[in-house]
């Protein structure tokens, strides 16, 4: 059997000691931070103790203003709105969050989650035809859509506007002809962080619909955000770290039936806090 040789990661020891002294933390913590490329005290402070003040404005995302305006127009005219999600945890939590958001805003919406085996991932023309037949005027995707060029064009031909929220990379073939695309990976995007999961972008859209105010409703949805973010295995840095930390605080309140059920199955009783 081949033996593995562990090699310690090289880092600036002096910088780690200096950072530990500035933050008032252990030298081990200073070493861990510097080894992760975090050497500025302000950045380290946000990394260790993230708060809602570390969240970026949703309106820095490309397409956000147009999406919010289009949705508010649909709400004012009682236009039928559908959510098109994905069957994984990221997609289902994102769809759930937007359904909850529209209910909070006093609007009932419909949702389609594609069958993993019969439909596969992403938009498909059969589902879009069915949604259009049901009177949908505005379709909002979560965790999918950025490569659905033909499907969005088909929706356009049926009179269905599409707002795409997706964190995946666009296709080299180009972008779908959607009404609006919210994706920090778009060329020319000025958003400070491009690592959000699908649930993170759904949360950003909800945040935009609240005019950028983090109200008590949005805070109550952070358990879904943390769950989708962590399970999708995106890097827990920047906003993902903030959303996960704040979301764990909501999870520990066990207010959502589904969260309580998951905790019971995992043998995490109400007296046990989940910290990471």
C-alpha positions in Angstrom: 0.0 0.0 0.0 1.3 3.4 -0.9 1.9 5.6 2.1 0.6 9.2 1.9 2.9 12.0 2.7 1.3 15.0 4.4 2.8 18.3 3.5 2.1 21.4 5.6 0.9 24.4 3.6 3.4 27.2 3.6 2.3 30.6 4.8 3.7 33.8 6.2 4.2 33.0 9.9 4.9 36.6 10.9 1.7 37.8 9.2 -0.3 35.1 11.1 1.2 36.3 14.5 0.5 39.9 13.6 -3.1 39.1 12.6 -3.7 37.1 15.7 -2.5 40.0 17.9 -4.6 42.5 16.0 -7.8 40.4 16.3 -7.1 39.2 19.9 -7.3 35.5 18.8 -5.0 32.6 19.3 -1.9 32.2 17.1 -3.4 29.0 15.7 -6.4 30.9 14.5 -4.1 33.5 13.0 -2.3 30.7 11.1 -5.5 29.2 9.8 -6.7 32.6 8.6 -3.5 33.5 6.8 -3.3 30.0 5.3 -6.7 30.8 3.7 -5.4 34.0 2.3 -7.0 36.2 4.9 -4.5 38.7 6.2 -6.4 42.0 6.5 -8.0 42.5 10.0 -11.2 43.9 8.6 -11.7 40.9 6.3 -10.8 38.5 9.0 -13.3 40.1 11.4 -16.1 39.7 8.8 -15.0 36.1 8.2 -15.0 35.2 11.9 -18.0 37.2 12.9 -20.2 37.8 9.9 -23.3 40.1 10.2 -26.1 41.3 8.0 -24.0 44.4 7.3 -21.6 42.2 5.3 -24.3 41.5 2.7 -24.1 43.3 -0.6 -27.0 45.3 -2.1 -29.2 43.0 -4.3 -29.4 45.9 -6.8 -25.7 45.4 -7.6 -26.6 42.2 -9.4 -27.1 42.5 -13.2 -30.8 42.4 -14.1 -32.1 42.9 -10.5 -33.8 46.3 -11.1 -35.5 45.1 -14.2 -36.6 41.9 -12.5 -38.1 43.7 -9.6 -39.9 46.2 -11.9 -41.3 43.3 -14.0 -42.5 41.3 -11.0 -44.2 44.4 -9.4 -45.9 45.1 -12.6 -47.2 41.5 -12.7 -48.4 41.8 -9.1 -50.3 45.0 -9.8 -52.1 43.5 -12.8 -52.8 40.1 -11.2 -50.7 38.4 -13.9 -50.2 34.6 -13.3 -46.7 33.9 -12.0 -45.0 30.5 -12.0 -41.7 29.4 -10.4 -39.6 26.8 -12.3 -37.2 25.1 -9.9 -34.9 22.1 -9.7 -35.2 18.8 -7.9 -32.1 19.2 -5.8 -31.9 20.8 -2.3 -30.6 24.1 -3.8 -33.5 24.3 -6.3 -36.3 23.2 -3.9 -35.3 25.6 -1.2 -35.0 28.4 -3.7 -38.5 27.6 -5.0 -39.9 27.4 -1.5 -38.3 30.8 -0.6 -39.9 32.5 -3.6 -43.3 30.9 -3.0 -43.1 32.1 0.6 -42.1 35.6 -0.6 -45.0 35.9 -2.9 -47.4 34.7 -0.2 -45.9 37.4 2.0 -46.6 40.0 -0.7 -50.2 38.7 -0.9 -49.9 36.9 -4.2 -50.5 33.2 -4.9 -48.1 31.6 -7.4 -47.7 28.2 -9.0 -44.5 26.1 -9.0 -43.1 23.4 -11.3 -40.3 21.1 -10.1 -39.2 18.9 -13.0 -39.2 15.1 -12.5 -35.6 14.0 -12.2 -36.1 10.9 -14.3 -38.8 11.9 -16.8 -37.9 15.5 -17.4 -34.3 15.9 -16.3 -32.6 19.1 -15.3 -33.7 22.6 -16.4 -36.5 24.0 -18.6 -38.2 21.8 -21.1 -40.7 22.7 -23.8 -43.4 20.3 -22.7 -43.5 21.9 -19.2 -43.4 25.4 -20.7 -46.4 24.5 -23.0 -48.3 23.2 -20.0 -47.5 26.3 -17.9 -48.5 28.6 -20.8 -51.8 26.7 -21.2 -52.5 27.4 -17.5 -52.3 31.1 -18.2 -48.8 31.9 -17.0 -47.6 35.3 -18.1 -44.4 35.5 -16.1 -42.1 32.5 -15.4 -39.3 32.8 -12.8 -36.5 30.2 -12.8 -34.4 29.3 -9.8 -31.1 27.3 -10.1 -31.6 26.8 -13.8 -32.3 28.5 -17.1 -29.0 30.1 -18.0 -28.3 27.6 -20.9 -32.0 27.2 -21.9 -31.8 29.2 -25.1 -34.3 27.2 -27.2 -36.7 26.7 -24.3 -36.9 30.4 -23.4 -37.4 31.3 -27.0 -40.3 28.8 -27.1 -41.8 30.4 -24.1 -41.5 33.8 -25.8 -43.5 32.4 -28.7 -46.3 31.5 -26.3 -46.4 34.9 -24.7 -44.5 33.9 -21.5 -41.9 36.3 -20.2 -39.0 34.6 -18.3 -36.9 35.9 -15.5 -33.8 33.7 -15.0 -32.1 33.4 -11.7 -29.2 31.0 -12.0 -25.7 30.7 -10.6 -24.3 28.3 -13.3 -22.0 29.4 -16.1 -23.7 30.7 -19.3 -23.4 28.6 -22.5 -20.6 29.5 -25.0 -23.5 29.7 -27.5 -24.9 32.8 -25.9 -27.7 33.8 -23.5 -31.4 33.0 -23.6 -33.7 35.8 -24.8 -35.2 36.1 -21.4 -36.8 39.3 -20.1 -34.1 39.5 -17.5 -31.2 37.4 -16.3 -29.9 37.6 -12.7 -26.5 35.8 -12.6 -23.3 37.3 -11.1 -21.3 35.2 -13.6 -22.5 37.2 -16.5 -19.8 39.1 -18.5 -19.5 42.6 -17.2 -21.1 41.9 -13.9 -20.0 44.3 -11.2 -21.3 42.2 -8.3 -18.6 41.8 -5.6 -19.2 38.0 -5.2 -19.9 35.4 -7.9 -20.1 32.3 -5.7 -23.8 32.4 -4.5 -25.8 29.2 -4.9 -29.3 29.2 -6.5 -30.9 29.7 -3.2 -28.6 32.7 -2.6 -29.8 34.3 -5.8 -33.5 33.6 -4.9 -32.9 35.3 -1.6 -31.3 38.2 -3.4 -34.4 38.5 -5.6 -36.7 38.4 -2.5 -34.4 41.0 -0.9 -34.8 43.2 -4.0 -38.6 42.8 -3.8 -38.4 44.2 -0.3 -36.6 47.3 -1.7 -33.3 46.1 -0.2 -34.5 46.0 3.3 -33.7 43.0 5.4 -37.0 42.7 7.3 -38.2 40.1 9.7 -39.8 38.0 7.0 -36.5 37.7 5.1 -34.7 36.8 8.3 -37.3 34.0 8.9 -36.3 32.5 5.5 -32.6 32.3 6.3 -33.0 28.7 7.5 -33.8 27.7 3.9 -30.9 29.8 2.6 -28.4 28.1 4.9 -29.7 24.7 4.1 -29.6 25.1 0.3 -26.2 26.9 0.4 -24.4 24.3 2.5 -25.9 21.3 0.7 -25.0 22.7 -2.7 -21.3 22.8 -1.4 -20.5 26.3 -2.6 -17.5 27.9 -0.9 -18.4 29.2 2.5 -16.8 32.6 2.0 -18.1 36.1 1.6 -22.0 36.2 1.4 -22.3 32.4 1.6 -20.6 32.5 5.0 -22.8 35.4 6.2 -26.0 33.7 5.0 -25.0 30.3 6.5 -24.1 31.8 9.8 -27.4 33.9 10.1 -29.3 30.9 8.8 -28.0 28.6 11.4 -29.3 30.9 14.0 -32.8 30.6 12.5 -32.4 26.8 12.1 -31.7 26.5 15.8 -35.1 28.1 16.6 -36.7 25.0 14.9 -39.6 27.1 13.7 -40.1 25.3 10.4 -41.8 21.9 10.4 -39.5 20.5 7.7 -36.4 21.7 9.6 -37.6 20.1 12.8 -38.3 16.8 11.0 -34.7 16.8 9.5 -33.2 17.5 12.9 -35.2 14.7 14.5 -34.0 12.2 11.8 -30.5 13.4 12.4 -30.9 13.0 16.1 -30.4 16.7 16.8 -32.8 17.5 19.5 -34.2 20.9 20.3 -31.7 21.3 23.1 -28.8 20.9 20.6 -27.6 23.9 18.6 -26.1 23.4 15.2 -23.0 25.6 15.0 -21.4 24.4 11.8 
